[in-house]
Amino acid sequence: MAALPSGTVAFLFTDVEGSTRLWQHHRAAMERAYARHDAVLRGAVADQGGVVYKVVGDAVQAAFPTAEQAVTAALEIQLGLDMEDWAGTGLPKPLRVRAALHAGAVDPDPDGDYRSPVLNRLGRLLGAGHGGQILLSQAVAQLARDRLPEETTLRDLGEHRLKDLLEPERVWQLLHPALPADFPDLATLDVRPHNLPVQLTPVIGREKEVWELTALLRRPDVRLVTLTGPGGTGKTRLALQAAAELVDDYPDGVWFVPLAAITDPALVPSAIAGVLGVRESGATPLPELLRAHLADERLLLVLDNFEQVLDAAPVVGALLAAPGVRVLVTSRAGLRLRGEREVPVPPLALPNRRPPPTAEQLGLFGAVRLFLERAQGVRPDFAATNETAPAIAEICHRLDGLPLAIELAAARVKLLSPPAMLARLEQRLPLLTGGARDLPARQQTLRATIAWSYDLLEPDEQKLYRRLSVFAGGWTLEAAEAVAGSQGSGELGLDVLEGLGRLVDHSLGRQVEGTGGGDRFAMLETIREYGLEQLEAEGEADAARRRHAAHFLEAGEAELATRGTIAETKADARAARFDLEHDNLRAALAWALAHEPPTAARLAATVQLFWLHRYHVAEGLSWLERVLAHREDVVPATLARLLNGVADLAGQRGDYTRSAAAGEEALVLARSVGDGRLTAWALSSLAFLAMVADDLERAAVLVEEAIGLARQSGDREFEGVLLPNAALLAVRCGRYAAARTHYEDTRRLGEALGSQRLTAAALQGLGWVATKQREDVRGAALTRQALGVARAIDERFIAADCLDSLATIAGRHGRTSAAGRLAGAAAAHREALDYVPDPASQRELDDQAAAFRLELGDGAYAAAWEAGRALSLDEAVAEGLALADALADDGTEPA
């Protein structure tokens, strides 16, 4: 494809009138006809230096460097199509194509597409036209007026309101003697009766939702649709756009009824009657007059902001007795009427946080597109760069993808750069003020928008909302009952489950996916922050946070009492629960450190293995060090557990001095309290450190005692955790048969306990031992098994070790470039896990790298290494599995 134009670009959109019916009833003929259409269209575009960059069904989109070229191409297309012998294709009538042109400042995306409100506007203009007609926007008419093709003139069709609801567009028609000149009225908003308000900005990032909503409202069995969601999600804008799309479906009009200023449900009939022009008459009640007026009408009512007049829902139900009436409602709570279809309005699409997006990628996501569009409205020279792109994406994440919040933040680019704005978003609500003056007061700040919903709650519902705001990252029903439904003087006057339902109804809470299908609830962070403000204002914050910390401490200690360790795999429900509750644990720890250090110590002791196994090494070590600063308040058994955690985490980061000091102190404390499991844990850490120091005799003594204590206590899972240390020691001593025995014992324990992590560790160790003994076929097969299990359970440490083993085997079999890629990938993912290989392991890796470099040469090796480092873990695993299969197919051992 030729290079896409940029800067001021002229766009030509075309589609075939009535194509759906033609395809349904004359498919073979349409295939022949469309081939001719395609040849004519593409030839004309190419002749004028344009590029066809997108085809959707029979709709074609082309871009041109100048408006003159675009207009000439449109004329050539219509003249060429008019000369075709459509009867020869078997069609019952000629193919009729409508065309529209618009221009604007647009740059192409890296994926070969354009994304801009310019194109949305052009799509609306095309939809207004008729087959055989060429429509020009005011921008194209001005740019091409003095350079029109020969024999052509422009006809002013006047100003028309397109279905994007923006200001009217002056529309022009291109005339040529050989083409039809007269067509029906344009299919714009001016054709049907309506009162849809003009919008000053285009709807952005809601294309999918608009399509789904209009499709739902066109279904004959759907009479009432309610858009729900918290304040600021853009419910009204979405409803207005869908209503504009549907205006042709309702000969008696589409009518917008704003209810934000009404608080008395009894006034709702009057508001509807006022819009419809129904006047009160004599003694007949207004609802009856409305029903009589609507009896034979085909119209759509859009009732906006229904949440504060929910008691008027029966009025809506009565209006639906008229068969031709459809109702679209926006509300923070559903109406609970029979036949109602409730449609939650989601936040706008957000980019992934990792890896950070580039400036070119930002335009792919609705939330960021909205930010950029609104920012350019207040600072025309504003543009994203690769340096600011991560901050812009993170701003949109911090604002939950809420359109109102994003618009308020974007307005601040006049004063703040994106990085500076991001720094201030730690407190969202104070920053997000100063909305457009023509918005309702309740939408000029995000705080006012949320307060609007809060004020509609009953007092006990407000209390529940405030208390639930202490949860970070969501909560379960059980947690809500424990923390928010407290007994005694603070007891709620309503059932927590019932209250949760009310908060969800008012869009102040939402149901989210939990673990194993369990119910879980959450708040958007902006809504939660308002709740925390109210919690502080009511003087309830300390009591709520104390209950919050106590709940998670009790849950964590119950886990420890059950099995002694947090499960080692993501597949295990315990680990999944800790993953979900990580933000809550952080919040509880922060409060407890400041107010109840002994509680913080006990809580950290329940979480530390989670930090180790779920890759939060630096964070976990930081928390433990902060807790140990208050060690005078910690009982010896808990202190031993905390020190064991420091020994593990510091050792993983390569801080062996800190690890040894913590391990030795933990051992003394564990022996003093007679806790065999804590003693074995300390012995295991010290055994690893002895191996690091090449003191293999001491390591052997420590490992043997640790495994003996685990077996005495009957803790088979912990025995499985310790056995790989014994295997590692055996390899370091050159006793490969003993190492295999330890790994086989680990595998049996893993299978017996249903622990996939132990199984993966055992398979990886067996594959590593086979590889060290140059049994490459066996080593590749075992490592492939281990890699598959490790990736399935998100065990990244083991996956990285597997990649290194496969790299070793690949290098021996002459696949050195692939080996370098896998080694680079393994190194990168270890770094991401904050893991530093012990000195002996690092020497092996360095020797392997030197061999690869010698085989490939410095340049080729560096290229392979860097290419591997750029791979995602999934990509690296896929390469490793494919390479293992190829090595198995070799079926031979290296010389």
Helices and strands as residue ranges (DSSP letters): E 7-16, H 19-25, H 27-47, E 51-56, E 59-64, H 67-83, G 86-89, E 97-106, H 117-128, E 134-137, H 138-144, G 145-147, E 153-160, E 169-175, H 207-217, E 224-228, H 235-245, G 247-249, E 254-258, G 265-267, H 268-276, H 286-294, E 299-304, G 307-312, H 313-319, E 325-331, E 340-344, H 359-362, H 366-378, H 389-398, H 403-410, G 411-414, H 418-424, H 428-431, G 441-443, H 446-454, H 459-468, E 475-476, H 477-483, G 488-490, H 496-505, E 510-513, E 519-522, H 525-537, H 541-563, H 573-580, H 582-595, H 597-613, H 617-628, G 631-633, H 636-652, H 656-673, H 676-692, H 696-713, H 716-732, H 736-753, H 756-772, H 776-792, H 796-812, H 816-832, H 839-856, H 858-869, H 873-890
